[in-house]
Amino acid sequence: MNERRLRLALARERLVERSRRLRVEAATQSAVLDPVLNVGDQIRAGAAWVRGHPEALAAALVGFALVRPRRVWRWGLRLWGAWRLLGTLQHRLTSR
């Protein structure tokens, strides 16, 4: 019985060491993704800020509308059309 416990303990130690090496290897290999993930974090933080400060976005849109009203109308119509198209697609996909 002692010999079996010893074998199991050795196997466990090998597995723990292998897990440690694999974690270190995964961490070093994933370091390449850090810049991309940092950009994603910044975008998410910016979106959270905009959700927390909608008045700043509204002020920017009003200012842009005062400077370039034609462009605002053009983009507004495009966004409204895209919104309607998305709603139609969602309705068709969910109704099946």
N, C-alpha and C positions, 0 to 999 in steps of 0.2 A: 504494500500500500504506500509506503514511504517513497519508493522508487517512482511510482505513478504520479504522486504529488510533485516530486522533483521535476519530472518530465513536463508536467503541466505548467509549473512555475517558469521553467526555462522557455517553453513555447510562448507563454504570456509575455515574458520579458522581450523576446524576439519581436513579437507583434507590436508591443509598445514602442520599441526602438524603430521599427519599420514605419509606424504611424508618425512618429516624430520626424523622421527623415522625409516622409512624403509631405507633411505639412510645411516643412522648410522649403522643399522643392516647389511646392505649389505657390508659396508666398513669393519666391524669387521669380518664378515664371509669370506670375500675374502682375508683377511690378511694371511690365510693359503697358498694361491697361490703365495705370494710374492717371496719365494726362486725360484720357478719354473720360474716365469716371469723374475726375475733378470738374471737367466741363459740364457733365451731366448734373453734378451737385450744384454748380453755379446756376445752371438754368432752373433747377428745381427751387433754389433759394430765391431767384428772381421772380419766379411765378408765385411763390408764397408771399413775397413782398407786394406784388401787384394785387393779389387777393386781399391782402391786409390794408392796402391803400388805394382803393378804387378811385378816389377823388383825384389822385395824381394822373391816372390813366385818362379820366374824363377831361381833366384840364389840358392834357396833351392833345387829345382829340379835338377839343374846341379850338385850341390854338392852331392846330393844323388845318382845321376847317376854315378858320379866318384867313389863313395864308394861302391855302390851295383848295378852294371850295369845289372846283371841278373834279379834282383828283379824289376828294373825299366822296363825292357822289358816285364816281365811277367805281371806286373800290367798295363802297357801301352796297351798290347794286350787285357787284360780283359776289361779295360775301353773303348777301341775302339769298342769291340764287344758289350758291353752294350749300347754304343752310337748308334750303328747301329740298335740294337734291338729296342731301344726306338724310333728311327726314323721310323722304319718299323711299329711299333704299332701305332704311331701317324698317319701315312699315312693311315693305314687300318681303324682306327677309324674315321678319317675325311672324307674318301671317301664314307662312307655309307650314 
